[in-house]
């Protein structure tokens, strides 16, 4: 997703990044809720996925349609 895309709290996102240890994104259920940006660079986001808070790069998510 573009770095300067404006997201609103509660908006649904889809994880498109690479898999990494301790990140169990269920295939077919990679939707998460946007909670907010971290800092003022809009490059990192806080999301909620299955009750867990995750800190991700904006490049690892896209808008859920």
Secondary structure, 3 states (H helix, E strand, C coil): CCCCCCCCCCCEEEECCCCCCCCCCECCECEEEEEEECCCCCCEEEEEECCEEEEEEHHHEEECC
